[in-house]
């Protein structure tokens, strides 16, 4: 469960540990590799408007805008640990994925 400023949400993601994107069921966003060292790739079935990397304390560590369905983000400046990737798509949907930075 991820909690910030009085709001909480459950976040779950099955990780295959591979570096290939997987779309299944209603999962329209793929974040890989996971765990990650220097970069993460974000692949969406829809065009992405904004991507945020959020610490478990709720602090936005990285915030970037884009208009592409795939995007690569440099995470080499992040401390080791768990983070939440928040992806807002152009169709107005928000998706959350967790990543481990090692």
C-alpha positions in Angstrom: 0.0 0.0 0.0 1.3 3.4 -1.0 0.2 6.3 1.2 0.8 10.0 0.7 -1.0 13.0 2.2 -3.9 11.1 3.6 -4.5 9.1 0.5 -3.6 5.5 0.1 -3.6 3.1 -2.8 -2.6 -0.5 -3.3 0.1 -1.1 -5.9 1.0 -4.5 -7.2 2.9 -5.7 -10.2 4.1 -9.1 -11.1 7.7 -8.9 -12.3 9.2 -11.5 -14.6 12.6 -10.0 -14.0 13.1 -9.8 -17.7 13.9 -6.7 -19.8 11.1 -7.3 -22.2 7.8 -5.4 -22.0 4.7 -7.5 -21.2 1.1 -6.4 -21.9 -1.6 -8.7 -20.5 -5.1 -8.2 -19.5 -5.8 -4.6 -18.5 -2.1 -3.7 -18.1 -1.6 -1.1 -20.7 1.7 0.2 -19.3 5.0 -1.7 -19.1 8.0 -0.5 -17.1 11.3 -2.4 -17.6 13.8 -3.6 -16.6 12.8 -4.1 -13.1 14.9 -4.0 -11.0 16.8 -1.3 -12.8 20.2 0.4 -12.5 20.6 3.4 -14.8 17.5 3.6 -17.0 13.9 2.5 -17.2 11.9 2.1 -20.3 8.2 2.9 -20.3 6.0 1.5 -23.0 2.3 2.3 -23.2 -0.6 1.2 -25.4 -1.6 4.9 -25.6 0.5 8.1 -25.9 2.0 9.2 -22.6 1.5 12.8 -21.4 3.5 12.8 -18.1 5.7 10.5 -16.2 6.7 10.9 -12.5 9.0 8.8 -10.4 7.8 9.1 -6.8 9.6 8.0 -3.6 7.7 5.9 -1.0 7.6 9.1 1.1 5.5 10.7 -1.7 8.2 13.0 -3.0 8.3 13.5 -6.8 11.9 12.7 -7.7 11.6 12.9 -11.5 8.9 14.5 -13.5 9.0 14.6 -17.3 6.5 15.3 -20.1 6.4 13.5 -23.4 4.0 12.8 -26.3 5.4 9.3 -27.2 4.0 5.9 -26.4 7.5 4.8 -25.4 10.0 6.7 -23.3 13.4 6.1 -21.6 14.2 7.8 -18.3 17.6 8.2 -16.6 17.3 7.0 -13.0 21.0 6.9 -12.3 20.7 9.8 -9.8 18.1 8.0 -7.6 19.1 6.4 -4.3 18.7 2.6 -4.0 15.2 1.6 -3.1 11.6 1.2 -4.1 9.8 3.9 -6.2 6.4 4.4 -7.8 6.2 5.2 -11.5 3.1 7.3 -12.2 2.2 7.5 -15.9 -0.6 9.8 -17.1 -1.7 8.9 -20.6 -3.1 11.4 -23.2 -6.5 9.7 -22.9 -6.6 10.9 -19.2 -5.9 7.6 -17.5 -3.3 7.3 -14.7 -1.3 4.1 -14.2 1.0 3.2 -11.3 3.9 0.7 -11.4 6.5 0.0 -8.7 10.2 -0.3 -9.5 13.3 -1.3 -7.6 16.4 0.8 -8.2 19.5 -1.1 -7.4 
